[in-house]
Amino acid sequence: MGGRVFLAFCVWLTLLGAETQDSRDCARWCPENSSCVSATACRCNPGFTSSSEIFTSPTEICDDINECASPSTVSCGKFSDCRNMEGSYHCVCNPGYELVSGAKTFKNESENTCQEMNFPTWTPPPGVHSQTLSQFFNKVQDLGRDFKTSSANVTIHSILKRLDEVLEAPGDLETLPRFQQRCVATHLLDGLEDVLRGLSKNLPVGLLNFRYPAGTEFSLEVQKQVDRNVTLRQNQATMQLDWNLAQKSGDPGPSVVGLVSIPGMGKLLAEAPLVSEPEKQVVLNETHQGLLPILLSDVISAFLSNNDTQNLSSPVTFTFSHRSVIPRRKVLCVFWEHGQNGCGHWATTGCSTMGTRDTSTICHCTHLSSFAVLMAPYDVQEEDPVLTVITYMGLSLSLLCLLLAALTFLLCKAIQNTSTSLHLQLSICLFLAHLLFLVAIDRTEHEVPCAIIAGALHYLYLAAFTWMLLEALYLFLTARNLMVVNYSSVNRFTKQLMFPVGYGVPAVIVAISAASRPHLYGTPSRCWLQPEKGFIWGFLGPVCTIFSVNLALLLVTLWILKNRLSSVNNEVSTLQNTRMLAFKATAQLFILGCTWCLGILQVGPAAQVMAYLFTIINSLQGVFIFLVYCLLSQQVREQYRKWSKGFRKLRTESEMHTLSSSAKADTSKPSTVN
């Protein structure tokens, strides 16, 4: 037994050595598409050729053998053609023909089952009685009986011409009930797409364009495999997509991209309903549920030779030209979704509105179907002119007060301390936020600048709330130590945190929001955060958190002061300062925190009242800050008196200097003797 094992081991070592020797003997310089014969010779792989079958020169090249070149050694059979590939070949059916099995390629004549393609099936919709529709489908069936693959373009032209005539004069189609009209439209759109896709396979490589009297347009491009974008342009619509989307997997033949605009289809879809995604339901206000959207554009249908278009790897861009949009009306990119009952409705899934102007809209869709642009039948955001006036007047007054407060905090040396620094930064953030709000909140003409404005407002208002949080924290630390505001440890702690937290935390929040969903900055009507997918909580979340923390800190601070006041003389300067700080902090919590809380409470029957309270208080934030921290401060009032006296003194001196100069000028004039 041991001898057999030893013998097998020796045989294995011998084979391993031989394999290693063969590997060492194999030439490593063999060119591409070849393999080695020995240590000094190579041979081209099957499907490639060189000057000799076995060669020893490193400069030799293995060229592809074109099996399809004349004289061809390959026979593919009738109605077919040979296609050369690198190192190989295959056979394909000629345009207008297909294999019985449905496969795309075969190897030789023995596998050839190419037969002429049949005209796509297109029959009338069941249960619809219309003489106009019957005549149309009779014409389609006649074209099908006479169909020849060599005249596919003529057949396409005839079908579209007849459809254009039917939709221009619908006849008894207009007397059908609305739901039946939608069923007819669904059947026509479905059938037309299938017929055009099937017939286009018989067309040669190139472009095809048809236009008809009633406005129907057809554009189609047939190309072999290319790596580029394709754009089809029509009078009222443009489609742009990656050509790779049109190529069907495993299909070596030409690819097709087609677009047809059918303005007459709007007569059948004029009152079709819209079923929106849940996050877009804000468009359909509860008070307007009975109203139907308005069809703005022509109805278009897009198709590819690849019929798997429900989840495209890259979006298709549609640019619609349409009627003018009514101001403050929501515009939606929609597609026609087929229902289970054979009818359908407009839907928004997979389509997004990228930009809207007065007479044009850009849409991105991740699937293909029939598309259009709709407009909401009501003002999406109805502005109250009284609230608008209050907002602009209040913010203008606040800007003046914030500017005066900031100058006071900078120039009044008697009050300059850590608390004043906090007030100054808060005033600066609110001043910049209100100024940007006044001049740029409705600058929605250009998408990118509007998104930048929305991001800046997001940052400035978050920074204002962060500085409010620092003020509440500073008040709490001061009350806990029961010392004057300039207490060294409080100052040290606050100065270390103040600027990194005050400006850094809002920057991090905005950076994360912008990096995750930059397209949600800016709305069609305002340069602010969009409510879709909870994006608005990138602002409301931090604000609610800060308000809650400030409220907790304020309650703890008031509890500390209550205990202290009950056991210490009220006239102690430390407590007098602390009470003043507590009063000011309470006022500032009301000014900032409560106003935004009122904004969140604008729901239900009290929404109008809350809106007015929110607008009045929020627009006067700067006035309250100037009142509490400047006019109610004894030190600031004394400084104002000094500045006023100095100004009056300077003015008096200036007037005296002017009078003195005038008197000297009069005495210097020579007297005249009569």
Residue pairs with C-beta under 8 A, 6 or more apart in sequence:
24 39
25 38
25 39
26 36
26 38
26 39
27 36
27 37
27 38
27 39
27 40
27 41
27 42
28 36
29 42
29 58
30 36
30 42
31 42
31 58
31 60
31 61
31 62
32 62
33 44
33 45
33 48
33 62
33 64
33 87
34 42
34 43
34 44
34 45
34 48
34 50
34 60
34 62
35 42
35 43
35 45
36 42
36 43
37 43
37 54
40 56
41 54
41 55
41 56
42 54
42 55
42 56
42 60
43 53
43 54
43 55
44 50
44 53
44 62
45 62
45 87
46 87
47 64
47 65
47 67
47 86
47 87
47 88
48 62
48 63
48 64
48 65
48 87
49 62
49 63
49 65
50 60
50 61
50 62
50 63
51 60
64 84
64 86
64 87
65 87
66 84
67 73
67 74
67 82
67 84
67 88
67 89
68 74
68 82
68 83
68 84
68 89
69 84
72 82
74 82
74 89
74 91
74 108
75 108
75 109
76 82
76 91
76 106
76 108
76 109
76 112
77 91
77 108
77 109
77 112
77 114
78 112
78 114
79 93
79 94
79 97
79 112
79 114
79 115
79 116
80 91
80 92
80 93
80 94
80 97
80 106
80 112
80 114
81 91
81 92
81 93
81 94
82 89
82 90
82 91
83 89
83 90
83 91
83 92
83 105
83 252
90 105
90 106
90 107
90 252
91 105
91 106
91 107
91 108
91 111
91 112
92 104
92 105
92 106
92 252
92 253
93 99
93 114
94 114
95 149
95 201
95 202
95 203
95 204
96 116
96 117
96 149
96 150
96 152
96 201
96 202
97 114
97 115
97 116
97 117
97 149
98 114
98 115
98 117
99 106
99 113
99 114
99 115
100 113
100 115
101 113
104 250
104 251
104 252
104 253
105 252
106 112
106 113
116 149
117 149
117 198
117 201
117 202
119 143
119 144
119 145
119 147
119 155
119 198
120 194
120 195
120 197
120 198
120 199
122 137
122 140
122 144
122 191
122 194
122 195
123 137
124 133
124 134
124 137
124 187
125 133
125 183
125 184
125 187
125 342
126 342
127 183
128 176
128 180
128 183
128 184
130 171
130 172
130 173
130 176
130 184
131 171
131 172
132 166
132 170
132 171
132 172
132 173
133 166
133 173
133 184
136 162
136 163
136 166
139 158
139 162
140 159
140 162
140 195
143 155
143 158
143 159
147 155
149 202
150 202
152 199
152 200
152 202
152 203
153 203
153 208
155 199
156 196
156 199
156 200
156 208
156 210
156 218
157 210
159 192
159 195
160 210
160 212
160 216
160 218
160 260
161 212
163 188
163 192
163 216
163 262
164 212
164 213
164 214
164 215
164 216
164 264
165 214
166 173
166 264
167 214
167 216
167 262
167 263
167 264
167 265
167 267
167 268
168 213
168 214
168 264
170 264
170 267
170 268
173 181
173 184
173 267
173 268
174 181
174 267
176 184
178 271
179 343
181 268
181 269
182 268
182 269
182 272
182 343
182 344
182 345
183 341
183 342
183 343
183 344
184 268
185 265
185 268
185 269
185 336
185 344
186 336
186 338
186 339
186 342
186 343
186 344
187 342
188 265
188 268
189 262
189 265
189 299
189 301
189 336
189 370
190 338
192 260
192 301
193 301
193 303
193 370
196 218
196 220
196 258
196 260
196 303
197 256
197 258
197 303
197 304
197 305
197 307
200 220
200 222
200 256
200 258
200 305
201 253
201 256
201 305
203 220
203 222
203 256
204 222
205 222
205 223
205 224
205 254
206 221
206 222
207 219
207 220
207 221
207 222
208 218
208 219
208 220
208 221
208 222
209 217
209 218
209 219
209 220
210 217
210 218
211 217
211 218
214 263
214 264
215 235
215 236
215 261
215 263
215 264
215 298
216 260
216 261
216 262
216 263
216 264
217 234
217 235
217 236
217 260
217 261
218 258
218 259
218 260
218 261
219 232
219 233
219 234
219 258
219 259
219 260
220 232
220 256
220 257
220 258
220 259
221 230
221 232
221 256
221 257
221 258
222 254
222 255
222 256
223 230
223 243
223 254
223 255
224 254
224 255
225 247
225 255
226 243
227 243
227 244
228 243
229 240
229 241
229 242
229 243
230 240
230 241
230 242
230 243
230 246
230 257
231 238
231 239
231 240
232 238
232 239
232 240
232 257
232 258
232 259
234 259
234 261
235 261
235 321
236 261
236 263
236 297
236 298
236 320
236 321
236 322
237 259
237 261
237 297
237 298
237 300
237 318
237 319
237 320
237 321
238 318
238 319
239 257
239 259
239 300
239 302
239 316
239 317
239 318
240 316
240 317
240 319
241 257
241 312
241 314
241 316
241 317
242 313
242 314
243 255
243 257
244 313
245 304
245 306
245 309
245 312
245 313
245 314
245 316
246 255
246 256
246 257
246 304
246 305
246 306
247 255
247 305
247 306
248 255
248 305
248 306
248 307
248 308
249 306
251 305
251 306
254 305
255 304
255 305
255 306
256 303
256 304
256 305
257 303
257 304
257 305
258 302
258 303
258 304
259 300
259 301
259 302
260 300
260 301
261 298
261 299
261 300
262 298
262 299
262 300
262 301
263 298
263 299
265 298
265 299
265 370
266 295
266 298
266 299
266 372
269 295
269 299
269 336
269 346
269 372
270 295
271 292
272 292
272 295
272 336
272 344
272 345
272 346
273 292
273 345
273 346
274 284
274 292
274 293
274 332
274 334
274 345
274 346
274 347
274 348
274 374
275 337
275 345
275 346
275 347
276 283
276 284
276 332
276 347
276 348
277 348
277 349
279 532
279 533
280 332
280 348
280 532
282 531
283 330
283 332
283 376
283 380
284 376
285 378
285 380
288 376
288 377
288 378
291 377
291 378
292 377
293 332
293 346
293 374
293 375
293 376
293 377
294 374
294 375
294 376
294 377
295 372
295 373
295 374
296 320
296 322
296 323
296 325
296 331
296 361
296 372
296 373
296 374
296 375
297 320
297 321
297 322
297 323
297 361
297 372
297 373
298 320
298 322
298 372
299 336
299 370
299 371
299 372
300 318
300 320
300 370
300 371
300 372
301 369
301 370
301 371
302 316
302 318
302 368
302 369
302 370
302 371
303 309
303 368
304 368
309 367
309 368
310 367
311 366
311 367
312 366
312 367
312 368
315 364
315 365
315 366
316 364
316 365
316 366
316 368
317 354
317 362
317 363
317 364
318 333
318 362
318 363
318 364
318 365
318 371
319 360
319 361
319 362
319 363
320 360
320 361
320 362
320 363
320 372
320 373
321 359
321 360
322 359
322 360
322 361
322 373
323 359
324 358
324 359
325 331
325 356
325 357
325 358
325 359
325 375
326 375
328 379
328 380
328 381
328 382
328 383
328 525
329 375
329 376
329 378
329 379
329 380
330 375
330 376
330 380
330 524
331 353
331 356
331 361
331 373
331 374
331 375
331 376
331 524
332 348
332 353
332 373
332 374
332 375
332 376
333 348
333 351
333 352
333 353
333 361
333 363
333 364
333 365
333 371
333 373
334 346
334 347
334 348
334 351
334 371
334 372
334 373
334 374
335 346
335 347
335 348
335 349
335 350
335 351
335 365
335 367
335 369
335 370
335 371
335 372
336 344
336 345
336 346
336 347
336 369
336 370
336 371
336 372
337 344
337 345
337 346
337 347
337 349
337 369
338 344
339 345
346 372
346 374
350 365
350 366
350 367
351 363
351 364
351 365
351 366
351 371
352 363
352 364
352 365
353 361
353 362
353 363
353 524
354 362
354 363
354 364
354 447
355 361
355 362
355 447
356 362
356 524
361 373
363 371
363 373
365 371
380 525
381 525
381 526
384 611
387 611
387 612
387 615
390 612
390 615
390 616
390 619
391 615
391 619
392 438
393 619
394 615
394 616
394 618
394 619
394 620
394 623
395 434
395 437
395 438
395 619
396 438
397 619
397 620
397 622
397 623
398 430
398 434
398 619
398 620
398 621
398 622
398 623
399 431
399 434
399 435
399 438
399 622
400 622
401 622
401 623
401 625
401 626
401 627
402 427
402 430
402 431
402 434
402 622
402 625
402 626
403 431
404 626
404 630
405 423
405 427
405 622
405 625
405 626
405 629
405 630
406 424
406 427
406 428
406 431
408 415
408 630
408 636
408 639
409 415
409 416
409 420
409 421
409 423
409 424
409 427
409 629
410 424
412 635
412 636
412 639
414 635
414 636
414 638
414 639
415 633
415 635
415 636
415 639
417 485
417 486
417 491
418 474
418 485
418 486
418 490
418 491
418 494
418 495
418 498
419 471
419 474
419 485
419 581
421 498
422 467
422 470
422 471
422 474
422 494
422 498
423 471
423 625
423 629
425 467
425 498
425 502
426 464
426 467
426 468
426 471
426 625
427 622
427 625
429 460
429 461
429 463
429 464
429 467
430 460
430 464
430 621
430 622
430 625
431 622
432 460
433 457
433 460
433 461
433 464
434 621
434 622
436 453
436 456
436 457
436 460
437 457
440 453
440 527
441 453
441 457
441 526
441 527
441 528
442 525
442 526
442 527
443 449
443 450
443 453
443 527
444 450
444 522
444 523
444 524
444 525
444 526
444 527
447 522
450 521
450 522
450 527
451 518
451 519
451 521
451 522
451 527
452 521
453 522
453 527
454 521
454 522
454 527
454 528
454 529
455 510
455 514
455 521
457 527
457 528
458 510
458 513
458 521
458 529
458 538
458 539
459 506
459 507
459 510
461 539
461 543
462 505
462 506
462 509
462 510
462 539
462 542
462 543
463 502
463 503
463 506
464 592
465 542
465 543
465 546
465 547
465 592
466 501
466 502
466 503
466 505
466 506
466 546
467 502
468 546
468 550
468 588
468 589
468 592
468 593
469 546
469 549
469 550
470 494
470 497
470 498
470 501
470 502
471 585
471 588
472 549
472 550
472 553
472 554
472 585
472 589
473 494
473 553
474 490
474 494
475 553
475 554
475 557
475 581
475 582
475 585
476 553
476 556
476 557
477 490
477 493
477 494
478 485
478 487
478 490
478 578
478 581
479 557
479 560
479 561
479 578
479 581
479 582
480 560
481 487
481 489
481 490
482 560
482 564
482 574
482 575
482 578
483 490
483 574
484 573
484 574
484 577
485 577
485 581
506 542
509 538
509 542
510 538
512 538
513 521
513 529
513 535
513 538
514 521
517 533
517 535
520 529
520 530
520 532
520 533
520 535
521 529
521 530
522 528
522 530
523 530
529 535
529 536
529 538
529 539
530 536
540 600
543 596
544 600
546 593
547 593
547 596
547 597
550 589
550 593
551 589
551 593
554 585
554 586
554 589
557 582
557 585
558 582
561 575
561 578
561 579
561 582
564 575
564 578
565 575
565 579
568 575
569 575
570 576
584 628
584 629
587 624
587 628
588 624
588 625
588 628
591 617
591 621
591 624
591 625
591 628
592 621
594 617
595 614
595 617
595 618
595 621
596 614
596 618
598 610
598 613
598 614
598 617
598 618
599 610
599 614
599 618
601 610
602 610
602 611
602 614
629 636
630 636
631 637
